[in-house]
């Protein structure tokens, strides 16, 4: 049987099959690697962010047995938590090794020089690291346990010692020489301040300043003393580190004095801080000394700070924490953060963070009462006295300020009149509390993208539809590549031009910009209407699909006319000052670098993306659909609206979502063309801060591993989620549109 020589052969060349398989494998592998890369980014962001949500851990490290611990009045630990110390009521300072194999080993005992009998004891604000003894002669001796670090034979050696910040000088608080039964003090720089109660029930405020004599070089002391008028018994005394405020607790009332001027002490508020059926048991100042923490015998700890009211700045209760009921609680503050600890006479310990109103850890660490407690400078350890034992605790509490509520809800920060969304990560002050609300920068991201899309979408889609459907092929071959090449323009150039050229131009000619918004559409419509009234002989001279060229001079003339009349329009409609009109009459704030500038600049960056994809979608609509519609009697506009646009709608929607995705992730334009202020206001005349710009600005200055560093990664994760949601919605809608109109 012979084969038919006329039968066609369908045998495929083997090399082509190999190439097809290789291409299929390469494309599949490339797509898979893209997916793997996205997943790696996703999980790496989670890996960096996860530690900020870890729970607080408190563990016992070491215990040191002491003889008669009741005689000890103060404890502390050095920065590396290697050596702890206890201070006795007779002036001895005992140092103990509390880290390594020698934990529990006594080191040395130092004796504080005291010219009198100890009648009281006090410690300064934690970051000062000072202690003081009140004596029966009305004087105070200030001491500071210190540690000398040396490296003999290249081995680190820590030598404990006791220093005297005032050169062993005892401060005379009461000139009458009465014993000091209670006192509080602060020492900063050349100034020391003491508030004390004497044995005869007087409350004194004394301020001491040391100055060096310019002739003899000797240190001279000047002092000022004022007696405070306090009614009733005195239970507790506090003084702020800058000696500007003194707090005197008398039963359930707290007297607050302004002591900036020691010669003119003023009672500014009497705080009745007790709740119903509750009595105050203690108070303390948070780090920064802007907040007063108050505990009562109902187990509540409340935070109070000054808030602006109609009556001026007054201390107001802001938030409360649930402590341990039916127990006497003592309050202890960290050195720099707004965390605080509670200890009880039942051996309970609580760890809290004020700003986020978070209870971080609560538990029982001793069977007996905790008589003394101190936190390490880095807040990673604590020492306490209980049951004649010095106990050292390891504390893992790296990111107490970060909670979901602090990130996404309004928070009432110290000094603010009300709760608010605030992003302010750094400041020049050591007392500054970082504010990490992601709401303002997420809002700024949406706002910037919205104004960019409002500017870009109408222009890009209109241009794409006209170019693909109405424009002549000769002109299209010039216009389309010209618009697409705009996408290659670096966004840093657009941001540079927007910030340094466009923003001042709009500020100086705001009436012209407003006029263009109204005159340009009206001018184009008027030009089109006038064109229809011209004789056909004139209209036929312009090739079909090239009429858009005629609008170029119209746009240029209207733009020139608007700017030429800017001053006149400002005089007619805004009394010669549009900025003043916006502020005084409309109540709007005008920033030079604002949302209008960002919308225009970022719109130009987004237009090529939307234009290119949408134009391809419209141009790719099969000609037989539009020709069939026209053959059935439909007009070009009817065919465009009811056939072409519906068929191209999946591609058009994809174009818009691609543009939105680029606008959300844009960095350089919003970085350079806005005030970069994290505010929440829809006003087009104010700026914003976006997630991408915030990461670009702050990541280089953030400390690796810090809360700030990890929250910036969380911001990147939020941005990742934003784009993922937008793309998912876009793909879902695109598939729905494709299924609906694919049968046309």
Rosetta blueprint (number, residue, H / E / L):
1 X L
2 X L
3 X L
4 X L
5 X L
6 X L
7 X L
8 X L
9 X L
10 X L
11 X L
12 X L
13 X L
14 X H
15 X H
16 X H
17 X H
18 X H
19 X H
20 X H
21 X H
22 X H
23 X H
24 X H
25 X H
26 X H
27 X H
28 X H
29 X H
30 X H
31 X H
32 X H
33 X H
34 X H
35 X H
36 X H
37 X H
38 X H
39 X H
40 X H
41 X H
42 X H
43 X H
44 X H
45 X H
46 X H
47 X H
48 X H
49 X H
50 X H
51 X H
52 X H
53 X H
54 X L
55 X L
56 X L
57 X E
58 X E
59 X E
60 X E
61 X E
62 X E
63 X E
64 X E
65 X E
66 X L
67 X L
68 X L
69 X H
70 X H
71 X H
72 X E
73 X E
74 X E
75 X E
76 X E
77 X E
78 X L
79 X L
80 X L
81 X L
82 X L
83 X E
84 X E
85 X E
86 X E
87 X E
88 X E
89 X L
90 X L
91 X L
92 X E
93 X E
94 X E
95 X E
96 X E
97 X E
98 X L
99 X L
100 X L
101 X L
102 X L
103 X L
104 X L
105 X L
106 X E
107 X E
108 X E
109 X E
110 X E
111 X E
112 X L
113 X L
114 X L
115 X L
116 X L
117 X L
118 X E
119 X E
120 X E
121 X E
122 X E
123 X E
124 X L
125 X L
126 X H
127 X H
128 X H
129 X L
130 X L
131 X E
132 X E
133 X E
134 X E
135 X E
136 X L
137 X L
138 X L
139 X E
140 X E
141 X E
142 X E
143 X E
144 X E
145 X E
146 X E
147 X E
148 X E
149 X E
150 X E
151 X E
152 X E
153 X L
154 X L
155 X E
156 X E
157 X E
158 X E
159 X E
160 X E
161 X E
162 X E
163 X E
164 X L
165 X L
166 X L
167 X L
168 X L
169 X L
170 X L
171 X E
172 X E
173 X L
174 X L
175 X L
176 X L
177 X L
178 X L
179 X L
180 X E
181 X E
182 X E
183 X E
184 X E
185 X E
186 X E
187 X E
188 X E
189 X L
190 X L
191 X E
192 X E
193 X E
194 X E
195 X E
196 X E
197 X E
198 X E
199 X L
200 X L
201 X L
202 X L
203 X E
204 X E
205 X E
206 X E
207 X E
208 X E
209 X E
210 X E
211 X E
212 X E
213 X L
214 X L
215 X L
216 X L
217 X L
218 X L
219 X E
220 X E
221 X E
222 X E
223 X E
224 X E
225 X E
226 X E
227 X E
228 X E
229 X L
230 X L
231 X L
232 X L
233 X L
234 X L
235 X L
236 X E
237 X E
238 X E
239 X E
240 X L
241 X L
242 X L
243 X L
244 X L
245 X E
246 X E
247 X E
248 X E
249 X E
250 X E
251 X L
252 X L
253 X E
254 X E
255 X E
256 X E
257 X E
258 X E
259 X L
260 X L
261 X L
262 X L
263 X L
264 X L
265 X L
266 X E
267 X E
268 X E
269 X E
270 X E
271 X E
272 X E
273 X L
274 X L
275 X L
276 X L
277 X L
278 X L
279 X L
280 X E
281 X E
282 X E
283 X E
284 X E
285 X E
286 X L
287 X L
288 X L
289 X L
290 X L
291 X E
292 X E
293 X E
294 X E
295 X E
296 X E
297 X L
298 X L
299 X L
300 X E
301 X E
302 X E
303 X E
304 X E
305 X E
306 X E
307 X E
308 X E
309 X E
310 X L
311 X L
312 X E
313 X E
314 X E
315 X E
316 X E
317 X E
318 X E
319 X E
320 X E
321 X E
322 X E
323 X L
324 X L
325 X L
326 X L
327 X L
328 X L
329 X E
330 X E
331 X E
332 X E
333 X E
334 X L
335 X L
336 X L
337 X L
338 X L
339 X E
340 X E
341 X E
342 X E
343 X E
344 X E
345 X L
346 X L
347 X L
348 X E
349 X E
350 X E
351 X E
352 X E
353 X E
354 X L
355 X L
356 X L
357 X L
358 X E
359 X E
360 X E
361 X E
362 X E
363 X E
364 X E
365 X L
366 X L
367 X L
368 X L
369 X L
370 X E
371 X E
372 X E
373 X E
374 X E
375 X E
376 X L
377 X L
378 X L
379 X L
380 X L
381 X E
382 X E
383 X E
384 X E
385 X E
386 X E
387 X L
388 X L
389 X E
390 X E
391 X E
392 X E
393 X E
394 X E
395 X E
396 X E
397 X L
398 X L
399 X L
400 X L
401 X L
402 X L
403 X L
404 X H
405 X H
406 X H
407 X H
408 X H
409 X L
410 X L
411 X E
412 X L
413 X L
414 X L
415 X L
416 X L
417 X L
418 X L
419 X L
420 X E
421 X L
422 X L
423 X E
424 X E
425 X L
426 X L
427 X L
428 X L
429 X L
430 X L
431 X L
432 X L
433 X L
434 X L
435 X E
436 X E
437 X L
438 X L
439 X H
440 X H
441 X H
442 X H
443 X H
444 X H
445 X H
446 X H
447 X H
448 X H
449 X H
450 X H
451 X H
452 X H
453 X H
454 X H
455 X H
456 X H
457 X H
458 X H
459 X H
460 X H
461 X H
462 X H
463 X H
464 X H
465 X H
466 X H
467 X H
468 X H
469 X H
470 X H
471 X L
472 X L
473 X H
474 X H
475 X H
476 X H
477 X H
478 X H
479 X H
480 X H
481 X H
482 X H
483 X H
484 X H
485 X H
486 X H
487 X H
488 X H
489 X L
490 X L
491 X H
492 X H
493 X H
494 X H
495 X H
496 X H
497 X H
498 X H
499 X H
500 X H
501 X H
502 X H
503 X H
504 X H
505 X H
506 X H
507 X H
508 X H
509 X L
510 X H
511 X H
512 X H
513 X H
514 X H
515 X H
516 X H
517 X H
518 X H
519 X H
520 X H
521 X H
522 X H
523 X H
524 X H
525 X H
526 X H
527 X H
528 X H
529 X H
530 X H
531 X H
532 X H
533 X L
534 X L
535 X L
536 X H
537 X H
538 X H
539 X H
540 X L
541 X L
542 X L
543 X L
544 X L
545 X L
546 X L
547 X H
548 X H
549 X H
550 X H
551 X H
552 X H
553 X H
554 X H
555 X H
556 X H
557 X H
558 X H
559 X H
560 X H
561 X H
562 X H
563 X H
564 X H
565 X L
566 X H
567 X H
568 X H
569 X H
570 X H
571 X H
572 X H
573 X H
574 X H
575 X L
576 X L
577 X L
578 X H
579 X H
580 X H
581 X H
582 X H
583 X H
584 X H
585 X H
586 X L
587 X L
588 X L
589 X L
590 X L
591 X L
592 X L
593 X L
594 X L
595 X H
596 X H
597 X H
598 X H
599 X H
600 X H
601 X H
602 X H
603 X H
604 X H
605 X H
606 X H
607 X H
608 X H
609 X H
610 X H
611 X H
612 X H
613 X H
614 X H
615 X H
616 X H
617 X H
618 X H
619 X H
620 X L
621 X L
622 X L
623 X H
624 X H
625 X H
626 X H
627 X H
628 X H
629 X H
630 X H
631 X H
632 X L
633 X L
634 X L
635 X L
636 X H
637 X H
638 X H
639 X H
640 X H
641 X H
642 X H
643 X H
644 X H
645 X H
646 X H
647 X H
648 X H
649 X H
650 X H
651 X H
652 X H
653 X H
654 X H
655 X H
656 X H
657 X H
658 X H
659 X H
660 X H
661 X H
662 X H
663 X H
664 X H
665 X H
666 X L
667 X L
668 X H
669 X H
670 X H
671 X H
672 X H
673 X H
674 X L
675 X L
676 X L
677 X L
678 X L
679 X L
680 X L
681 X L
682 X L
683 X L
684 X L
685 X L
686 X L
687 X L
688 X L
689 X L
690 X L
691 X H
692 X H
693 X H
694 X H
695 X H
696 X H
697 X H
698 X H
699 X H
700 X H
701 X H
702 X L
703 X L
704 X L
705 X L
706 X L
707 X H
708 X H
709 X H
710 X H
711 X H
712 X H
713 X H
714 X H
715 X H
716 X H
717 X H
718 X H
719 X H
720 X H
721 X H
722 X H
723 X H
724 X H
725 X H
726 X H
727 X H
728 X H
729 X H
730 X H
731 X H
732 X H
733 X H
734 X H
735 X H
736 X H
737 X H
738 X H
739 X H
740 X H
741 X H
742 X L
743 X L
744 X L
